[in-house]
């Protein structure tokens, strides 16, 4: 099962137990986070696209906060003696995906695992 989730305005393709670095989140190390902005969700044989988002959520645990290597930016104006050196270190949060769940896909997976026949899964609202 995988999902495309939006975190801090960026899209990430995630799977269960995956560790990834995202832009800095306002959370403490060890906190559990819930992301409900799912753009795409894939189950066993099911694929659910959002318009713009689909039902479901991704839960993750914050592992650590860290900074990237320093990037140096050098400004110079020729013949003027003007030189300026700036540096920047981007901050990230490392998270681990614990669970990907969806209302429809989770129910269909449980039914498929139980081995129940398909005719028992009839929704009365769609008749």
Buried (B, 14 or more C-beta within 10 A) or exposed (E): BBBBBBBEEEEBEBEBEBEBBBEBBEBEEEEEBEBEBBBBBBBEEBEBEBEEBBBBBBBBBBBEBEEEEEEEEEEEEEEEEEEEEEEEEEEBBBBBBBEBBBEBBBEBBEBBEEEEEEEEEEEEEEE
